[in-house]
């Protein structure tokens, strides 16, 4: 029996036991599958949540190592007999995989050539563990930006279905199956890779997406309470550190420099390879001048998604690092526009007041290119020095600027966190419920994107809670699972997607705020939507989701889904060539809306506003200073009345 078959069998066993449990489980606890979780169940739950985190970390490491050309380290992420395939090609065993990667990605070179770009961005994870907690499967989107300076620039993208196994070395990839979906040269834009694009089979149902870990598993032996609590604290520290990194990116998008400076410690250091070293909060402020004046002016775009976070927490639980990629889409409407990429290495420290702050940011500008030319004709990777943006000293960081240098080899710790050197305190069940909320919310919200890509309205609706609500673009808000279901059927019909034209709703950069009891969560996610057709260049949409998730009958469900588009552009002109108001053509007629009217209006802008800069709401206050956003989005029942949904209230 293959790893994939074993995983499917154990997941079927789990679903059967979980279904029986849903009937008998007491109502007072939804975080565990029985009323009073004992030490062995808590121990298993800790291991399983950590397993989901290690799997995400492992796959993100793959992307970082690919850009650095670390073929052997990539192959070492597989089990000794692991397999990679795209359906047409198949390689197995670490040495064979290493040779394949060197040939396929590195042009046969033992290390990455400086003038070769190999950005492979993994997005939208949906991870589920098997019933025994020793294997798992994940579904991922990949977007690849590859090329050689002066020769070529290319796009590629598709879905990976990856089997993972827990081994003596930790979590490893047992089988990685890539399903290519779109590709093309930068000059012409991407196309779907076949005239008929098959559905990539799902490894989960809507209910299984809501249960990233087994509901009823118990460990053979319990972990001592102080260590179990300490490891739970490490999981929560990892979540807090990743939130800080995501907040940095969301604030940078809007050039909210006061909020960014707030995230840093008083004695923070920012060091940019090839640019300089900036110290203290005043230095952080001067560093930000490189991105332009504070605040977005009309026609100004500064989208900078923070992608593939690799999180590591120290043994003491008071320091964490996050290494991530930043993909820049910037410029002026009807003016110059640019692609860029950078590697960010954040170091976060928890202060005596219990608040996490950024103590250090190392930044490696990786690539910069004019939109018109693409990365085959790269510009100097560091941003130009602006007035008032001089550093305090020179940088000691080695260059990673394409096409002069490849990134230095990442130095990843072997796992999310070493064994803790402190004793934890508190209630383990509550801490673990709060830790799992981060992964449960991300799982169901990303599963939503994969289902709507395939026009699977029933599966999409079944991700929602019974009284959940959803904004339907251009129309309004529908409240209740069945109203959500019918709204999509009414809008798009039951005919399914066309065979070759596809939309890829890629959701990434989660910022998750969890209730004290771990039973509900707000999650902010970035939409990076690619559209692809067989005979024309693609298009894309950028936006922000502000979603709500709850536990309903032991499963995570979507309680609310708010989407604000930011820009919608065709490939030929990009974001600088957007015609103001042109996307209104996608709206249905008033007569069509009247046939199935919404229960409430949309909360934000009806149409993608760019080049106008519309107000943007946040569900969270600044995680360090507590500063409230201009528009604060409270927990909502979707009804949009002044009494229960007051942005800014």
C-alpha positions in Angstrom: 0.0 0.0 0.0 1.4 3.4 -1.0 1.8 6.3 1.4 -1.1 8.0 -0.2 -3.3 5.0 0.1 -2.4 4.5 3.8 -3.2 8.2 4.4 -6.6 7.9 2.7 -7.5 4.8 4.7 -6.6 6.3 8.0 -8.5 9.5 7.2 -11.6 7.4 6.4 -11.2 5.7 9.8 -10.8 9.0 11.5 -13.9 10.5 9.8 -16.0 7.5 10.8 -15.0 7.9 14.5 -15.4 11.7 14.3 -18.9 11.4 12.9 -19.9 9.1 15.7 -18.3 11.5 18.2 -20.3 14.5 17.0 -23.5 13.0 18.3 -22.2 12.2 21.8 -19.8 15.1 22.6 -20.9 17.3 25.5 -21.8 20.8 24.4 -19.5 22.7 26.9 -16.3 21.8 25.2 -15.6 22.0 21.4 -11.8 22.0 21.5 -11.6 18.3 22.2 -13.6 15.2 21.2 -14.7 14.3 24.7 -15.7 16.3 27.8 -12.7 16.0 30.0 -9.4 15.6 28.0 -6.9 13.7 30.1 -3.1 14.1 30.0 -2.7 11.5 27.2 -5.2 13.3 25.0 -3.5 16.6 25.7 -0.1 15.2 24.9 -1.4 13.8 21.5 -3.1 17.1 20.7 0.1 19.0 21.4 2.1 16.7 19.1 -0.5 16.9 16.4 -0.7 20.7 16.4 3.0 20.9 16.3 3.0 18.4 13.4 0.8 20.7 11.3 3.1 23.6 12.1 6.2 21.5 11.2 4.6 20.5 7.9 4.0 24.1 6.9 7.5 25.0 8.0 9.0 22.2 6.0 7.2 23.2 2.8 8.1 26.8 3.2 11.8 25.8 3.7 11.6 24.0 0.3 10.8 27.3 -1.4 13.6 29.2 0.4 16.1 26.5 -0.4 15.0 26.4 -4.1 15.9 30.0 -4.6 19.2 29.5 -2.9 20.0 26.5 -5.1 20.5 24.1 -2.1 19.6 20.9 -3.9 21.0 18.6 -1.3 19.2 20.3 1.5 16.0 20.2 -0.5 16.4 16.4 -1.1 17.1 15.9 2.6 13.5 17.2 3.3 12.3 13.9 1.7 12.2 10.5 3.4 15.0 8.2 2.2 12.6 6.6 -0.3 10.6 9.8 -1.0 9.2 10.6 -4.4 8.7 13.6 -6.6 6.4 13.5 -9.6 4.5 15.8 -12.0 2.7 12.9 -13.6 5.0 12.8 -16.6 8.3 12.6 -14.7 9.0 10.6 -11.5 12.1 10.4 -9.4 12.6 8.8 -6.0 15.4 8.5 -3.4 17.3 11.5 -2.0 20.3 11.3 -4.3 18.2 10.9 -7.4 15.9 13.8 -6.3 19.0 16.0 -5.7 20.4 15.3 -9.2 16.9 16.0 -10.7 16.6 19.3 -8.9 20.1 20.4 -9.9 19.3 19.6 -13.5 15.8 20.9 -13.6 16.0 24.0 -11.5 19.8 24.8 -11.5 20.7 24.1 -15.1 23.0 21.4 -14.1 25.1 23.5 -11.7 25.9 22.3 -8.2 24.9 25.7 -6.8 22.6 28.5 -8.0 24.2 30.7 -10.7 24.0 34.4 -9.6 22.2 35.3 -12.9 19.5 32.6 -12.4 16.2 33.3 -10.6 14.2 30.5 -9.0 11.5 32.0 -6.9 9.0 29.2 -6.0 6.3 30.6 -3.7 4.1 28.1 -1.8 0.7 29.5 -0.8 -2.7 28.5 0.6 -2.0 25.4 2.7 -4.8 22.9 3.6 -3.2 20.4 5.9 -4.8 17.3 7.5 -3.2 14.7 9.7 -4.1 11.0 9.7 -5.8 9.3 12.6 -2.5 8.1 14.1 -0.8 11.5 13.9 2.2 10.0 12.0 1.3 11.0 8.5 -0.4 13.9 6.8 -1.3 15.4 3.5 -1.2 19.0 2.3 -2.6 20.9 -0.7 -0.7 23.9 -1.9 -0.6 26.5 -4.7 2.8 27.2 -6.2 3.6 30.4 -8.1 7.0 30.3 -9.8 9.1 33.3 -11.1 12.1 31.8 -12.9 14.6 33.0 -15.5 18.1 34.0 -16.5 19.2 37.6 -16.7 19.4 38.8 -20.3 17.9 35.6 -21.6 14.5 34.7 -20.3 11.8 35.3 -17.7 9.1 32.7 -17.1 5.9 32.1 -15.1 4.7 28.8 -13.8 2.1 27.6 -11.4 0.0 24.8 -10.2 -1.2 22.6 -7.3 1.0 20.4 -5.2 -0.5 17.5 -3.3 2.1 16.4 -0.7 2.2 13.4 1.6 4.2 13.8 4.8 5.6 11.3 7.3 6.8 11.6 10.8 10.3 9.9 10.9 13.2 9.7 13.3 14.5 12.8 11.6 11.2 14.7 12.2 8.5 15.4 9.6 9.6 14.7 6.0 8.1 14.6 2.5 7.1 11.1 1.5 5.6 12.1 -1.9 5.3 15.4 -3.7 3.0 15.4 -6.7 2.9 18.6 -8.7 0.0 19.3 -11.0 1.0 22.1 -13.4 -1.8 24.4 -14.4 -0.4 27.6 -16.0 2.9 28.6 -17.5 4.4 31.0 -20.1 7.2 33.5 -20.9 7.0 36.8 -19.2 6.8 38.7 -22.5 3.5 37.0 -23.5 2.1 36.1 -20.1 0.9 32.7 -18.8 -1.6 30.4 -20.3 -3.3 27.2 -19.0 -1.0 24.3 -19.9 -3.7 22.1 -21.5 -6.9 22.6 -23.5 -8.8 20.6 -20.8 -7.7 21.2 -17.3 -8.7 18.3 -15.0 -9.8 18.8 -11.4 -6.9 18.0 -9.0 -8.6 15.5 -6.6 -9.2 16.8 -3.1 -7.8 14.9 -0.1 -10.3 16.4 2.2 -14.1 17.0 2.6 -15.4 20.3 4.0 -15.6 18.7 7.5 -12.1 17.2 7.2 -10.7 20.7 6.3 -12.2 21.8 9.6 -10.3 19.2 11.6 -6.6 19.6 10.8 -5.7 17.1 13.6 -7.4 14.0 14.8 -10.2 14.6 17.3 -9.9 11.6 19.5 -6.3 10.5 19.5 -4.5 9.8 22.7 -0.7 9.3 23.3 0.8 6.1 24.6 2.1 8.0 27.6 1.4 11.5 29.0 4.0 14.3 28.9 4.8 15.9 32.2 2.5 18.9 32.7 5.2 21.6 33.0 6.8 20.6 29.7 3.5 20.2 28.0 2.5 23.7 29.0 5.9 25.1 28.0 5.6 23.5 24.5 2.1 25.0 24.2 3.6 28.3 25.1 6.1 27.8 22.3 3.3 27.2 19.8 1.6 30.4 20.9 4.8 32.3 20.6 5.3 31.0 17.1 1.8 32.3 16.2 2.5 35.6 17.8 5.7 36.0 15.9 4.1 35.1 12.6 1.3 37.7 13.3 4.0 40.4 13.8 5.5 39.6 10.5 2.1 39.6 8.8 1.2 42.9 10.4 4.5 44.5 9.1 3.4 43.5 5.6 -0.2 44.7 5.9 1.0 48.1 7.3 3.7 48.4 4.6 1.0 47.9 1.9 -0.8 51.0 3.2 2.4 52.9 4.1 1.2 53.1 7.7 4.6 54.0 9.0 3.5 55.0 12.6 2.1 51.5 13.0 5.3 49.9 11.6 7.6 51.8 13.9 5.4 50.8 16.8 6.2 47.1 16.0 9.9 47.6 16.7 11.8 47.7 20.0 13.4 50.9 21.1 16.8 49.6 20.4 15.9 47.7 17.2 18.3 47.3 14.3 17.3 47.1 10.6 20.1 46.0 8.2 19.6 46.0 4.5 22.1 44.2 2.3 23.8 46.7 -0.1 22.0 49.7 1.6 23.0 50.1 5.2 22.2 49.6 8.9 19.5 51.6 10.7 19.3 51.8 14.5 16.5 52.6 16.9 13.0 53.7 16.1 14.3 56.8 14.4 16.4 54.5 12.2 13.4 52.4 11.3 11.5 55.6 10.3 14.4 56.6 8.0 14.5 53.1 6.5 10.9 53.4 5.6 11.5 56.6 3.6 12.9 54.2 0.9 9.4 53.1 0.2 8.2 56.7 -0.3 6.2 59.2 1.8 3.9 57.9 4.5 0.4 57.1 3.4 -0.9 56.0 0.0 -1.6 58.8 -2.5 -4.2 58.4 -5.1 -2.8 56.1 -7.9 -0.1 54.8 -5.6 0.3 51.0 -5.3 2.6 49.4 -2.7 1.5 45.8 -2.4 4.2 43.7 -0.6 2.9 40.3 0.3 4.9 38.5 3.0 5.1 34.9 2.0 6.4 31.5 3.1 7.2 32.2 6.8 9.7 29.8 8.4 9.2 30.3 12.1 11.6 29.2 14.9 11.1 29.7 18.6 14.0 29.4 21.1 14.2 27.0 24.1 13.3 29.8 26.5 10.1 30.8 24.6 11.0 34.5 24.7 12.7 34.9 21.3 11.5 33.9 17.8 12.6 34.3 14.2 10.6 34.4 11.0 12.3 34.2 7.6 9.9 35.1 4.7 9.8 36.3 1.1 8.3 39.6 0.1 6.9 39.9 -3.4 6.5 43.6 -4.4 3.9 44.9 -6.9 4.4 48.7 -6.8 4.3 51.8 -8.9 2.1 54.7 -10.0 -1.1 54.6 -12.0 -0.3 55.6 -15.6 3.4 55.8 -14.6 6.2 53.4 -13.8 5.5 50.1 -12.1 7.8 47.4 -10.7 8.2 43.9 -9.6 10.5 43.2 -6.7 11.4 40.4 -4.3 13.2 40.5 -1.0 14.1 38.1 1.8 13.2 39.3 5.3 14.6 37.8 8.5 12.8 39.0 11.6 13.9 38.5 15.2 11.2 39.0 17.7 11.7 39.3 21.5 9.1 39.2 24.2 9.5 42.0 26.7 9.1 42.1 30.4 5.6 43.5 29.8 4.7 40.3 27.9 4.5 42.0 24.5 6.4 40.7 21.4 8.3 43.3 19.4 10.7 43.2 16.4 14.2 43.5 17.7 16.0 43.0 14.4 15.2 42.9 10.7 17.7 41.7 8.2 16.6 42.4 4.6 18.1 41.0 1.4 16.8 42.8 -1.7 16.6 39.9 -4.2 15.2 41.2 -7.4 13.7 44.4 -8.9 12.5 44.9 -12.5 10.3 47.3 -14.4 6.9 45.8 -15.2 7.3 46.5 -18.9 10.6 44.5 -19.1 10.3 41.8 -16.5 13.1 40.1 -14.6 15.0 39.1 -17.7 16.2 42.7 -17.6 16.7 43.3 -13.9 17.3 46.7 -12.2 19.6 47.1 -9.2 17.7 45.2 -6.4 18.0 47.6 -3.5 15.6 50.5 -3.6 17.2 53.9 -4.4 18.2 56.1 -1.5 15.5 58.7 -0.9 15.9 62.1 0.9 16.0 61.6 4.6 16.7 57.8 4.2 20.4 57.6 4.9 21.6 54.7 7.1 23.5 55.0 10.3 26.3 52.7 9.1 27.2 50.3 6.3 25.6 46.9 6.1 27.5 43.7 6.9 25.0 41.4 5.2 26.1 39.6 2.0 24.3 40.5 -1.2 21.6 38.4 -2.6 20.9 40.7 -5.5 20.0 39.1 -8.7 21.8 38.9 -11.1 25.0 39.6 -9.2 24.6 37.1 -6.3 22.5 34.1 -5.3 21.0 34.1 -1.8 23.3 32.8 1.0 22.4 29.3 2.1 19.6 29.6 4.7 20.6 28.3 8.2 17.4 26.7 9.4 17.0 25.1 12.8 16.0 21.5 12.6 12.5 22.1 14.0 10.0 24.7 15.1 11.4 24.8 18.6 13.9 22.8 20.8 12.9 21.2 24.0 11.9 24.1 26.4 14.2 25.1 29.2 11.3 26.6 31.2 8.2 25.2 33.0 4.9 26.3 31.7 1.9 27.2 33.7 -1.8 27.6 33.1 -4.6 25.5 31.6 -3.2 23.1 28.9 -6.6 22.5 27.2 -7.2 26.2 26.7 -3.7 26.9 25.4 -3.9 24.1 22.9 -7.4 25.1 21.8 -6.0 28.6 21.2 -3.0 27.2 19.3 -5.1 25.0 17.1 -7.4 28.0 16.2 -4.6 29.5 14.1 -4.4 26.4 11.9 -8.1 25.6 11.9 -9.1 29.1 10.7 -6.4 29.1 8.0 -7.4 25.6 6.8 -11.0 26.3 6.2 -10.4 29.7 4.6 -7.8 28.3 2.2 -10.0 25.3 1.4 -12.7 27.8 0.3 -10.3 29.1 -2.4 -9.7 25.7 -3.8 -13.4 24.8 -3.9 -14.6 28.0 -5.6 -11.8 27.6 -8.2 -13.7 24.5 -9.3 -17.2 26.0 -9.0 -18.1 23.5 -6.3 -20.8 25.5 -4.6 -22.1 22.7 -2.3 -18.6 22.0 -0.9 -18.0 25.8 -0.6 -21.2 26.3 1.4 -20.5 23.3 3.6 -17.4 25.1 4.9 -19.7 27.7 6.6 -21.4 27.4 9.9 -25.1 27.1 10.0 -25.6 30.8 10.5 -22.4 31.9 8.7 -22.4 34.8 6.3 -20.5 35.6 3.1 -20.1 38.7 0.9 -20.8 37.9 -2.7 -18.8 40.3 -4.9 -20.7 43.2 -6.4 -24.0 42.1 -4.8 -24.1 42.0 -1.0 -24.0 39.8 2.0 -25.9 36.5 2.4 -26.6 35.2 5.9 -27.0 31.5 6.7 -25.3 28.5 5.1 -28.2 27.7 2.8 -28.5 31.3 1.7 -24.8 31.3 1.0 -25.2 28.2 -1.1 -28.1 29.5 -3.1 -26.4 32.8 -3.7 -23.5 31.2 -5.5 -25.7 28.8 -7.5 -27.9 31.8 -8.5 -24.9 33.9 -9.5 -22.9 31.3 -11.3 -25.2 28.4 -12.1 -24.6 24.6 -11.8 -22.7 24.2 -15.1 -19.2 24.1 -13.5 -16.1 25.9 -14.7 -15.1 25.9 -18.3 -12.6 23.2 -19.1 -9.5 25.4 -19.7 -10.2 28.8 -18.2 -9.5 29.0 -14.5 -9.2 31.3 -11.5 -6.8 30.6 -8.7 -8.0 32.1 -5.4 -4.6 32.0 -3.5 -5.0 33.1 0.1 -1.9 33.9 2.1 -0.2 36.0 4.9 -2.6 35.1 7.7 -3.0 37.4 10.7 -5.1 35.5 13.3 -6.7 36.9 16.4 -8.1 34.1 18.7 -10.6 34.4 21.5 -9.4 33.6 25.0 -11.2 30.2 25.0 -9.9 29.3 21.5 -13.5 28.8 20.2 -13.4 31.5 17.5 -10.9 33.5 15.5 -10.7 36.5 13.1 -8.3 35.9 10.3 -7.0 38.5 7.8 -5.7 37.0 4.6 -4.4 38.4 1.3 -6.0 37.4 -1.9 -3.5 36.8 -4.8 -5.9 35.7 -7.5 -4.5 34.6 -10.9 -6.7 34.1 -13.9 -5.7 31.9 -16.8 -7.1 31.0 -20.2 -5.8 28.8 -23.0 -5.4 31.4 -25.7 -4.9 34.8 -24.0 -2.6 36.2 -21.3 -3.8 36.0 -17.8 -5.2 38.5 -15.4 -5.2 39.0 -11.6 -7.0 40.4 -8.7 -5.6 41.7 -5.4 -7.7 42.0 -2.3 -8.0 41.5 1.4 -10.2 39.0 3.2 -11.3 39.7 6.8 -12.8 36.3 7.8 -14.3 34.9 11.0 -14.1 31.3 12.0 -15.7 29.3 14.8 -15.9 25.8 16.2 -19.2 24.2 15.4 -19.7 20.6 16.5 -16.0 20.1 17.1 -15.1 21.3 13.5 -13.8 24.7 12.4 -16.2 26.5 10.2 -16.3 29.8 8.5 -18.6 32.2 10.4 -18.1 35.2 8.2 -16.3 36.2 5.0 -15.6 39.8 4.1 -13.7 40.6 0.9 -12.4 44.0 -0.2 -10.8 44.0 -3.7 -7.9 46.5 -4.2 -7.1 46.2 -7.9 -8.0 44.1 -10.9 -5.8 44.2 -13.9 -5.1 42.5 -17.3 -1.6 41.1 -17.9 -0.8 43.3 -20.9 -0.9 46.7 -19.1 -0.6 45.5 -15.4 -1.7 47.6 -12.5 -0.4 50.9 -13.9 -2.7 50.6 -16.9 -6.0 50.0 -15.1 -8.8 52.0 -16.5 -10.7 53.6 -13.6 -14.1 52.0 -13.1 -13.7 49.4 -15.9 -14.2 46.5 -13.5 -17.9 47.5 -13.1 -18.6 45.5 -16.2 -18.4 42.3 -14.0 -21.4 43.4 -11.9 -24.7 41.7 -12.5 -27.7 43.8 -13.5 -30.2 45.1 -11.0 -32.7 42.7 -12.4 -30.4 39.7 -11.8 -29.8 40.9 -8.2 -33.5 41.3 -7.6 -34.1 37.6 -8.4 -32.2 36.7 -5.2 -31.5 39.8 -3.2 -28.9 39.9 -0.4 -29.7 40.1 3.2 -27.3 43.1 3.8 -25.0 45.3 1.8 -21.3 44.8 1.4 -19.2 46.2 4.3 -16.5 47.8 2.1 -16.0 49.0 -1.5 -18.2 47.3 -4.1 -15.7 47.5 -6.9 -11.9 47.3 -6.9 -11.1 51.0 -6.4 -7.6 51.4 -7.8 -6.4 53.9 -8.9 -8.5 55.4 -6.1 -7.2 54.5 -2.7 -10.2 53.5 -0.7 -10.3 53.1 3.1 -9.3 49.7 4.3 -10.5 48.1 7.5 -8.6 45.9 10.0 -10.0 43.5 12.6 -7.0 44.0 14.9 -5.4 46.9 16.7 -1.6 47.4 16.5 -0.3 44.3 18.3 2.4 46.4 20.2 1.0 49.8 20.8 -2.8 49.0 20.7 -3.4 51.9 18.2 -6.8 51.4 16.6 -7.0 51.4 12.8 -8.9 54.2 11.0 -11.6 51.6 10.3 -11.9 48.9 12.9 -13.9 45.8 11.9 -15.6 44.2 14.9 -17.0 40.7 15.1 -20.1 40.7 12.9 -23.3 38.7 12.3 -23.3 40.0 8.8 -26.4 42.2 9.2 -24.6 45.6 8.8 -26.8 47.6 11.2 -25.4 50.6 13.1 -26.0 48.7 16.4 -24.0 45.6 15.7 -21.5 46.4 13.0 -19.9 49.9 13.3 -16.5 50.3 11.5 -14.4 52.6 13.6 -16.6 51.9 16.6 
